[in-house]
């Protein structure tokens, strides 16, 4: 009987025998299974490391509630309204998942990130890993690259102050594309998904075109003289990335009216993007109702600059000094910081120019974004960004005492901020009823309004008010300067005249956005020495301990005295006398102010 000849694989199988073939197949499958198991274990270790970092931020209960309210899993379709966020329903919010899975649920929060190179391989890997971790925690990144080495070529021209380079070289474009490919590759290697975007987001708008409210107007020279242009953003490529949960990585390149690719300043491009997104928020419009899978608009909640040098250098002449500004209220400190940068002889000109450029970009961008949006400048992205995401504040505060400058991370948190008003020597100009509402809501007690205002009427030294709508206040009075009976000697002794912080309050709706640090920074600038008291069971005392040079409990009372300043140790006895004799400002519980 004729039989068909065996094929090579079949002949090989017949030659080695069925049992050997089975062993080879089993070994191959085992290798694949081990690879999958190894990948799964690696992913589990990465998630465990992320959770440990989150827990290491040590958020307060209020900070934890705020984070969970923003980044908790989306409510199920059957839920009516937004459920209360608790540990119990957080764990059960996503069926079939455990607590960690629900914590790493994707949400719709966005961050605009300016990545300033050059970075070496290790730092680039660290940045990419941080972007992936932020995505797991619910913050999706939109990355814009920048690198001054792009322009270090005879054939390349640096974009002018107008924002546009008319004669980009092929070498410049090649460097841009390589840097973009590198960061995309690192994100993919870290377990994330990314997509390079080199066109379709920014386009030039010519002189005769209408310059809309979403573009950043620039001026450039052409053969016909001066021509107005506008870097006009389009969000379609970003929407496509974000819908697929991919991190878009962009280079600062705009498409000209004649279809050429023109490098632009990354800061100008980010301002245009922020202005466009802010316009969407103000008009309460959504470009694509399913742009992120949850029906939210493309409005960032963070603006982040990651560089190699860190935050804005600090050169304050009063108060506490440190290597960088930890927190900046742009409305109150912008001009002063620019003046400092102009007079920092120890900083290279190109670095000072970079700081000014980033500061201008952040200020202009935040003006177009919702007031809840904040900005960060950092060289230590991992722990810094995760801490800021959880607590919405700096990892360290420039108002804290006794910090080693070497320990303080080179990070600056910036907000569009609040207008600060200072009243000196009287209560005139203050809305006392509104001030009383602030104090009562902050302390959760009823103020003895008549008694309090009568006491401080002639003692008021300074009142620092945050915001027109009384978001926070610090009231400092003059105390001492008279004779008091010394209980130990039985003789009268002269007390020193001191600045006493009578009230320090932040409205509940304004807590967690830096109002306390803004007020405290103004206090330290105004008063080199300050004393105040707090009840020993006050939960805010931890914050006070961090900002005081010393403290002592008043014997026989529930008061703790705090102070800062060089004169504090020599005035402890006076501080105790003064703080013990000041009457309580709030009414006892269950009492009524008739």
C-alpha positions as CSV (number, residue, x, y, z in Angstrom):
1,X,0.0,0.0,0.0
2,X,1.3,3.4,-0.9
3,X,1.8,6.0,1.9
4,X,2.4,9.7,1.6
5,X,5.9,10.7,2.6
6,X,6.3,12.3,6.0
7,X,6.8,16.1,6.2
8,X,10.0,17.3,7.9
9,X,8.3,18.2,11.3
10,X,6.5,14.8,11.2
11,X,9.7,13.0,10.2
12,X,11.5,14.7,13.1
13,X,8.8,13.8,15.6
14,X,8.9,10.2,14.4
15,X,12.7,10.2,14.7
16,X,12.8,11.4,18.3
17,X,9.8,9.5,19.4
18,X,6.4,10.6,20.9
19,X,7.7,10.8,24.5
20,X,10.6,13.1,23.6
21,X,8.3,15.4,21.6
22,X,5.9,15.6,24.5
23,X,8.7,16.5,26.9
24,X,9.9,19.3,24.5
25,X,6.3,20.7,24.2
26,X,5.9,20.6,28.0
27,X,9.2,22.4,28.6
28,X,8.2,25.1,26.1
29,X,4.9,25.6,27.8
30,X,6.5,25.6,31.3
31,X,8.9,28.3,30.1
32,X,6.1,30.5,28.9
33,X,4.1,30.0,32.1
34,X,7.1,30.9,34.2
35,X,7.6,34.1,32.2
36,X,4.0,35.0,32.7
37,X,4.2,34.3,36.5
38,X,7.4,36.3,36.7
39,X,5.7,39.3,34.9
40,X,2.8,39.0,37.3
41,X,5.0,38.9,40.4
42,X,6.9,41.9,39.1
43,X,3.7,43.9,38.6
44,X,2.5,42.9,42.1
45,X,5.8,44.1,43.6
46,X,5.5,47.4,41.7
47,X,1.9,47.9,43.0
48,X,3.1,47.0,46.5
49,X,5.9,49.5,46.3
50,X,3.4,52.2,45.1
51,X,1.1,51.5,48.0
52,X,4.0,51.8,50.5
53,X,4.8,55.1,48.9
54,X,1.2,56.3,49.3
55,X,1.1,55.2,52.9
56,X,4.5,56.8,53.5
57,X,3.0,60.2,52.7
58,X,1.2,60.0,56.1
59,X,-1.9,62.0,55.1
60,X,-4.1,63.4,57.8
61,X,-7.7,62.1,57.9
62,X,-8.9,65.3,56.2
63,X,-6.3,64.9,53.4
64,X,-7.2,61.2,53.0
65,X,-10.9,62.1,52.6
66,X,-10.1,64.8,50.0
67,X,-7.9,62.4,48.0
68,X,-10.5,59.6,48.1
69,X,-13.2,62.0,47.0
70,X,-11.2,63.0,44.0
71,X,-9.6,59.8,43.0
72,X,-12.0,57.1,44.2
73,X,-13.5,54.5,41.8
74,X,-16.5,55.8,39.8
75,X,-19.9,55.0,41.2
76,X,-21.8,52.2,39.5
77,X,-24.5,53.1,37.0
78,X,-27.2,52.0,39.5
79,X,-26.0,54.4,42.2
80,X,-28.1,57.4,42.7
81,X,-25.9,60.4,43.3
82,X,-22.3,60.3,44.8
83,X,-21.9,57.8,47.6
84,X,-20.1,58.7,50.8
85,X,-16.4,57.7,50.6
86,X,-15.4,55.3,53.3
87,X,-12.9,52.5,53.5
88,X,-15.7,50.0,53.3
89,X,-17.4,51.2,50.2
90,X,-14.1,52.0,48.6
91,X,-13.1,48.3,48.8
92,X,-16.5,47.3,47.4
93,X,-16.8,50.0,44.8
94,X,-15.5,47.8,42.0
95,X,-17.0,44.3,42.1
96,X,-14.5,41.5,42.1
97,X,-11.6,43.6,43.2
98,X,-9.7,44.0,46.5
99,X,-8.8,47.3,48.2
100,X,-5.6,47.8,46.3
101,X,-7.3,47.2,43.0
102,X,-10.0,49.8,43.8
103,X,-7.3,52.3,44.9
104,X,-5.6,51.9,41.5
105,X,-8.9,52.4,39.6
106,X,-8.5,54.7,36.6
107,X,-10.0,58.1,36.9
108,X,-10.2,61.2,34.7
109,X,-7.8,63.7,36.4
110,X,-5.2,65.2,34.2
111,X,-1.8,66.8,34.7
112,X,0.2,69.0,32.2
113,X,3.8,68.1,32.6
114,X,6.8,69.9,31.2
115,X,9.8,67.6,31.2
116,X,13.1,69.5,31.0
117,X,16.0,67.5,29.8
118,X,18.6,66.3,29.3
119,X,18.2,63.3,31.6
120,X,20.5,60.4,31.9
121,X,19.2,56.8,31.6
122,X,18.5,56.3,35.3
123,X,16.8,59.6,35.9
124,X,14.7,59.2,32.7
125,X,13.7,55.7,33.9
126,X,12.7,57.2,37.3
127,X,10.6,59.9,35.7
128,X,8.8,57.3,33.4
129,X,8.1,55.0,36.4
130,X,6.6,58.0,38.3
131,X,4.3,58.9,35.4
132,X,3.1,55.3,35.4
133,X,2.6,55.3,39.2
134,X,0.6,58.6,39.0
135,X,-1.6,57.1,36.3
136,X,-2.3,54.1,38.6
137,X,-3.3,56.5,41.3
138,X,-5.7,58.3,39.0
139,X,-3.6,61.2,37.6
140,X,-3.1,60.9,33.8
141,X,-0.1,62.8,32.4
142,X,0.1,64.9,29.2
143,X,3.8,65.4,28.7
144,X,5.6,68.2,26.8
145,X,9.3,67.8,26.3
146,X,11.9,70.5,26.4
147,X,15.7,70.3,26.1
148,X,18.1,73.2,25.6
149,X,20.7,70.8,24.0
150,X,18.4,70.7,21.0
151,X,19.6,74.1,20.0
152,X,23.3,73.5,20.6
153,X,24.2,73.3,17.0
154,X,25.4,75.7,14.4
155,X,22.7,74.7,12.1
156,X,19.9,75.0,14.6
157,X,18.3,78.2,15.8
158,X,16.8,78.7,19.2
159,X,13.2,79.8,19.2
160,X,13.0,83.6,19.8
161,X,11.0,85.3,22.5
162,X,8.1,85.3,20.1
163,X,8.0,81.5,20.5
164,X,8.7,80.4,16.9
165,X,11.9,79.2,15.1
166,X,11.5,79.9,11.4
167,X,14.5,77.8,10.3
168,X,14.6,74.5,12.2
169,X,17.4,72.2,11.1
170,X,17.0,68.5,10.4
171,X,19.4,67.9,13.3
172,X,17.1,69.7,15.7
173,X,14.1,67.7,14.6
174,X,16.1,64.5,14.9
175,X,17.1,65.3,18.5
176,X,13.5,66.1,19.4
177,X,12.2,62.9,17.9
178,X,14.9,60.8,19.6
179,X,14.1,62.3,23.0
180,X,10.4,61.7,22.5
181,X,11.1,58.1,21.5
182,X,13.3,57.6,24.6
183,X,10.7,58.7,27.1
184,X,8.0,56.7,25.3
185,X,10.2,53.6,25.5
186,X,10.9,54.1,29.2
187,X,7.2,54.5,30.0
188,X,6.4,51.2,28.1
189,X,9.3,49.5,29.9
190,X,7.8,50.7,33.3
191,X,4.5,48.9,32.5
192,X,2.6,51.9,31.1
193,X,1.4,52.8,27.7
194,X,2.5,55.9,25.8
195,X,2.2,57.4,22.4
196,X,4.5,60.0,20.7
197,X,2.7,63.0,19.2
198,X,4.8,65.3,16.9
199,X,2.0,67.0,15.0
200,X,-1.7,67.8,15.0
201,X,-1.8,69.6,18.4
202,X,-0.4,73.0,17.6
203,X,-0.8,75.0,14.4
204,X,0.2,78.5,13.3
205,X,-2.5,81.1,12.7
206,X,-1.5,83.9,10.3
207,X,-1.9,87.6,10.5
208,X,-5.0,87.8,8.4
209,X,-6.6,85.0,10.4
210,X,-8.8,85.7,13.3
211,X,-6.9,85.2,16.6
212,X,-9.4,83.5,18.9
213,X,-9.4,83.4,22.7
214,X,-7.8,80.0,22.7
215,X,-4.5,80.9,21.1
216,X,-1.4,82.5,22.4
217,X,-0.6,85.6,20.3
218,X,3.0,86.0,19.2
219,X,5.0,88.3,16.9
220,X,7.6,87.2,14.4
221,X,9.5,88.8,11.6
222,X,8.9,87.8,8.0
223,X,9.9,89.1,4.6
224,X,6.9,91.5,4.7
225,X,7.8,92.9,8.1
226,X,6.1,92.1,11.4
227,X,3.5,89.3,11.3
228,X,1.1,88.2,14.1
229,X,0.7,84.6,14.7
230,X,-1.1,82.4,17.2
231,X,-0.2,79.0,18.5
232,X,-3.6,77.4,18.2
233,X,-4.0,74.0,19.9
234,X,-6.2,71.1,18.8
235,X,-7.1,68.3,21.3
236,X,-8.1,65.5,18.9
237,X,-4.7,63.7,19.1
238,X,-4.7,64.0,22.9
239,X,-8.3,62.7,23.2
240,X,-7.4,59.7,21.1
241,X,-4.5,58.9,23.5
242,X,-6.4,59.4,26.7
243,X,-9.4,57.4,25.5
244,X,-7.0,54.4,25.2
245,X,-5.4,55.2,28.5
246,X,-2.1,56.1,26.8
247,X,0.2,58.9,28.0
248,X,0.7,61.4,25.2
249,X,4.3,62.6,24.8
250,X,4.6,65.8,22.7
251,X,7.5,67.8,21.4
252,X,7.1,71.6,21.0
253,X,6.4,71.6,17.3
254,X,3.7,73.6,15.4
255,X,2.4,73.1,11.9
256,X,2.7,76.3,9.8
257,X,0.1,77.6,7.3
258,X,2.2,76.1,4.5
259,X,2.5,72.6,6.3
260,X,6.0,73.1,7.6
261,X,6.9,71.9,11.1
262,X,8.1,74.8,13.2
263,X,9.7,74.3,16.7
264,X,8.1,76.6,19.3
265,X,9.0,77.4,22.9
266,X,7.5,74.7,25.1
267,X,6.4,77.3,27.6
268,X,4.4,79.1,24.9
269,X,2.8,75.8,23.7
270,X,1.8,74.9,27.3
271,X,0.2,78.3,27.9
272,X,-1.8,77.9,24.7
273,X,-2.9,74.4,25.8
274,X,-3.8,75.5,29.3
275,X,-5.7,78.5,27.9
276,X,-7.6,76.3,25.6
277,X,-8.5,73.8,28.3
278,X,-9.4,76.5,30.7
279,X,-11.8,78.0,28.2
280,X,-13.5,74.6,28.1
281,X,-13.9,74.6,31.8
282,X,-15.3,78.1,32.0
283,X,-17.8,77.4,29.3
284,X,-18.7,74.1,31.0
285,X,-18.4,72.3,27.6
286,X,-17.1,68.9,26.8
287,X,-15.5,68.4,23.4
288,X,-16.3,64.7,23.5
289,X,-18.7,63.3,26.0
290,X,-16.8,60.1,26.2
291,X,-13.3,61.5,25.8
292,X,-11.9,59.7,28.9
293,X,-14.5,57.0,29.1
294,X,-16.3,58.7,32.0
295,X,-17.7,61.9,30.3
296,X,-15.3,64.4,31.8
297,X,-13.7,67.4,30.0
298,X,-9.9,67.8,29.4
299,X,-9.2,70.2,32.2
300,X,-5.9,69.7,34.1
301,X,-5.7,69.7,37.9
302,X,-1.9,69.9,38.1
303,X,0.8,71.7,36.1
304,X,4.2,70.1,36.7
305,X,7.7,71.0,35.7
306,X,10.3,68.3,36.2
307,X,13.9,69.5,35.7
308,X,17.4,68.7,36.9
309,X,17.8,71.8,39.2
310,X,14.7,71.7,41.3
311,X,12.4,74.5,42.6
312,X,12.7,78.3,42.6
313,X,15.7,79.4,44.7
314,X,14.8,81.1,48.0
315,X,16.5,84.4,49.0
316,X,14.2,85.8,51.7
317,X,15.9,88.3,54.0
318,X,13.4,87.7,56.8
319,X,11.8,84.7,58.4
320,X,13.0,81.2,57.6
321,X,15.5,80.5,54.9
322,X,15.9,77.4,52.8
323,X,17.2,76.2,49.5
324,X,14.0,76.7,47.5
325,X,10.6,78.3,47.9
326,X,8.4,75.5,49.1
327,X,5.1,77.3,48.5
328,X,4.4,80.4,46.4
329,X,1.3,82.5,46.3
330,X,1.7,84.0,42.9
331,X,-0.7,86.9,43.4
332,X,1.4,88.1,46.3
333,X,5.0,87.0,45.6
334,X,5.4,86.9,41.8
335,X,7.1,90.3,41.4
336,X,9.3,89.8,44.4
337,X,10.5,86.5,43.1
338,X,11.3,88.0,39.7
339,X,13.3,90.7,41.4
340,X,15.2,88.0,43.4
341,X,16.0,86.1,40.3
342,X,17.4,89.2,38.6
343,X,19.8,89.8,41.6
344,X,21.0,86.2,42.2
345,X,24.7,86.5,41.2
346,X,25.4,82.9,42.2
347,X,22.9,81.5,39.6
348,X,24.0,81.3,35.9
349,X,22.1,83.6,33.6
350,X,20.7,80.7,31.5
351,X,19.4,79.1,34.7
352,X,17.8,82.3,36.0
353,X,16.2,82.8,32.6
354,X,14.8,79.3,32.7
355,X,13.3,79.9,36.2
356,X,11.7,83.2,34.9
357,X,10.3,81.4,31.9
358,X,8.8,78.6,33.9
359,X,7.4,81.1,36.4
360,X,5.8,83.2,33.7
361,X,4.3,80.1,32.1
362,X,2.9,78.8,35.3
363,X,1.4,82.1,36.3
364,X,-0.3,82.7,32.9
365,X,-1.5,79.1,32.7
366,X,-3.0,79.1,36.2
367,X,-4.9,82.3,35.4
368,X,-6.8,80.3,32.8
369,X,-7.4,77.2,34.8
370,X,-9.8,76.5,37.7
371,X,-8.7,77.9,41.0
372,X,-8.3,74.4,42.4
373,X,-5.4,73.7,39.9
374,X,-1.9,74.0,41.4
375,X,1.6,73.8,39.9
376,X,4.8,72.0,40.9
377,X,8.5,72.6,40.0
378,X,10.7,69.7,41.2
379,X,13.8,67.6,40.4
380,X,12.7,64.7,42.7
381,X,9.5,63.5,41.0
382,X,8.7,60.2,42.6
383,X,8.0,60.8,46.3
384,X,7.4,64.5,45.8
385,X,4.6,64.1,43.2
386,X,2.9,61.3,45.0
387,X,2.9,63.2,48.2
388,X,1.5,66.3,46.5
389,X,-1.1,64.2,44.8
390,X,-2.3,62.7,48.1
391,X,-2.0,65.7,50.4
392,X,-2.2,68.6,47.9
393,X,0.6,70.4,49.6
394,X,4.5,70.5,49.6
395,X,6.4,67.6,51.1
396,X,8.2,70.2,53.3
397,X,7.0,73.7,54.2
398,X,9.2,76.8,54.3
399,X,7.3,77.9,57.4
400,X,8.5,74.9,59.4
401,X,11.3,75.5,61.9
402,X,14.5,73.6,62.4
403,X,14.6,71.9,59.0
404,X,18.0,71.0,57.6
405,X,18.3,72.6,54.1
406,X,20.0,69.5,52.9
407,X,16.9,67.4,53.8
408,X,14.4,69.7,52.2
409,X,13.7,68.5,48.7
410,X,14.2,71.0,45.9
411,X,10.5,71.4,45.2
412,X,8.3,74.4,44.8
413,X,4.4,74.3,44.9
414,X,2.7,77.2,43.3
415,X,-0.9,78.4,43.2
416,X,-2.5,81.3,41.5
417,X,-3.1,82.3,45.1
418,X,-5.1,84.8,47.1
419,X,-5.0,88.5,47.5
420,X,-3.5,89.3,50.9
421,X,-4.7,92.3,52.9
422,X,-2.9,93.7,55.9
423,X,-4.6,96.0,58.5
424,X,-2.4,97.6,61.1
425,X,-3.1,99.2,64.5
426,X,-6.9,99.0,64.4
427,X,-9.9,96.9,63.2
428,X,-11.1,99.7,60.9
429,X,-11.8,98.4,57.4
430,X,-12.7,94.9,58.5
431,X,-16.1,93.3,58.3
432,X,-16.4,92.2,61.9
433,X,-19.5,90.0,61.3
434,X,-17.8,88.2,58.4
435,X,-14.6,87.8,60.5
436,X,-16.7,86.3,63.3
437,X,-18.3,83.8,60.9
438,X,-14.7,82.8,59.8
439,X,-13.6,82.3,63.4
440,X,-16.6,80.3,64.4
441,X,-16.5,78.1,61.4
442,X,-12.8,77.5,61.8
443,X,-12.8,76.7,65.5
444,X,-16.3,75.1,65.5
445,X,-17.3,77.2,68.5
446,X,-19.4,80.3,69.3
447,X,-17.4,83.4,69.7
448,X,-18.1,85.9,72.5
449,X,-18.1,88.6,69.9
450,X,-18.6,91.7,72.1
451,X,-16.0,90.6,74.7
452,X,-13.5,89.6,72.1
453,X,-13.6,92.8,70.0
454,X,-13.7,94.9,73.1
455,X,-10.5,93.3,74.4
456,X,-8.5,93.6,71.1
457,X,-9.9,97.0,70.0
458,X,-7.0,99.0,71.5
459,X,-4.5,96.1,71.4
460,X,-4.7,95.2,67.7
461,X,-1.2,95.3,66.1
462,X,-1.8,93.5,62.7
463,X,-4.6,91.6,61.0
464,X,-3.6,89.6,57.9
465,X,-6.6,88.6,55.8
466,X,-6.5,86.1,53.0
467,X,-9.0,86.7,50.2
468,X,-11.8,89.1,49.7
469,X,-14.2,86.5,51.0
470,X,-12.4,85.9,54.3
471,X,-10.8,82.6,53.5
472,X,-8.3,82.9,56.4
473,X,-7.1,85.4,59.0
474,X,-4.3,86.0,61.5
475,X,-4.9,88.4,64.3
476,X,-1.9,89.7,66.2
477,X,-2.2,91.9,69.3
478,X,0.2,93.8,71.6
479,X,0.4,92.2,75.0
480,X,2.5,92.9,78.1
481,X,4.4,96.1,78.6
482,X,2.9,96.5,82.1
483,X,3.5,95.3,85.7
484,X,2.3,91.9,86.9
485,X,2.6,90.2,90.2
486,X,5.3,87.6,90.4
487,X,3.8,84.7,92.3
488,X,7.3,83.4,93.3
489,X,8.6,86.7,94.8
490,X,5.3,88.4,95.6
491,X,6.7,91.6,93.9
492,X,5.5,93.4,90.8
493,X,7.7,92.9,87.8
494,X,7.7,94.6,84.4
495,X,6.6,92.4,81.5
496,X,8.1,92.8,78.1
497,X,5.8,94.1,75.3
498,X,5.4,91.2,72.9
499,X,3.5,90.3,69.7
500,X,0.8,87.7,70.5
501,X,-1.0,85.7,67.9
502,X,-4.5,85.8,69.3
503,X,-6.3,84.1,66.4
504,X,-5.1,82.0,63.4
505,X,-8.0,80.5,61.4
506,X,-8.7,79.1,58.0
507,X,-12.2,78.6,56.6
508,X,-13.1,74.9,56.3
509,X,-13.8,75.3,52.6
510,X,-10.3,76.7,52.1
511,X,-8.4,74.1,54.1
512,X,-5.9,72.0,52.2
513,X,-5.1,74.6,49.5
514,X,-2.2,76.4,51.2
515,X,-4.0,79.2,52.9
516,X,-2.4,78.4,56.2
517,X,1.2,78.5,54.7
518,X,0.4,81.8,52.9
519,X,-0.7,83.4,56.2
520,X,2.2,81.9,58.2
521,X,4.7,83.1,55.7
522,X,3.3,86.6,56.0
523,X,3.5,86.4,59.8
524,X,7.2,85.3,59.8
525,X,8.0,88.2,57.4
526,X,6.2,90.7,59.7
527,X,7.2,89.4,63.1
528,X,10.7,88.0,63.9
529,X,9.4,87.0,67.4
530,X,5.9,85.7,68.0
531,X,4.1,83.9,70.9
532,X,0.7,82.2,71.0
533,X,-1.2,79.6,73.0
534,X,-3.3,76.6,72.2
535,X,-5.3,74.1,74.2
536,X,-3.3,71.0,74.9
537,X,-5.9,68.8,73.2
538,X,-6.1,70.9,70.1
539,X,-5.5,68.6,67.0
540,X,-3.8,71.5,65.2
541,X,-0.9,71.4,67.7
542,X,1.1,69.1,65.5
543,X,1.2,71.8,62.9
544,X,2.2,74.3,65.6
545,X,5.0,72.1,67.0
546,X,6.5,72.0,63.5
547,X,6.5,75.8,63.3
548,X,7.6,76.8,66.8
549,X,11.1,77.1,68.2
550,X,9.8,76.1,71.7
551,X,6.7,75.3,73.8
552,X,5.8,74.9,77.4
553,X,2.7,73.9,79.2
554,X,1.2,76.4,81.7
555,X,1.0,74.7,85.1
556,X,-2.5,74.1,86.3
557,X,-4.2,74.9,83.0
558,X,-5.0,73.2,79.7
559,X,-2.9,75.8,77.8
560,X,0.3,75.2,75.9
561,X,2.4,78.2,75.0
562,X,4.3,78.2,71.7
563,X,6.8,80.7,70.4
564,X,9.4,81.3,67.7
565,X,12.2,83.8,67.4
566,X,15.6,84.6,68.9
567,X,14.2,86.3,72.0
568,X,11.9,83.4,73.0
569,X,14.0,81.6,75.6
570,X,14.7,84.8,77.5
571,X,11.0,85.7,77.6
572,X,9.5,82.4,78.8
573,X,8.3,83.7,82.1
574,X,6.7,86.7,80.5
575,X,5.1,84.5,77.9
576,X,3.5,82.3,80.6
577,X,2.2,85.4,82.5
578,X,0.7,86.9,79.4
579,X,-0.9,83.8,78.0
580,X,-2.3,82.7,81.3
581,X,-4.1,86.0,81.9
582,X,-5.8,86.4,78.5
583,X,-9.5,85.5,78.8
584,X,-11.0,82.8,76.6
585,X,-12.6,84.2,73.4
586,X,-15.2,81.4,72.8
587,X,-18.3,80.7,74.8
588,X,-18.6,77.4,76.8
589,X,-20.4,74.6,75.0
590,X,-24.2,74.8,75.1
591,X,-24.1,78.4,76.1
592,X,-25.8,81.2,74.1
593,X,-24.4,84.7,73.4
594,X,-27.3,86.9,74.5
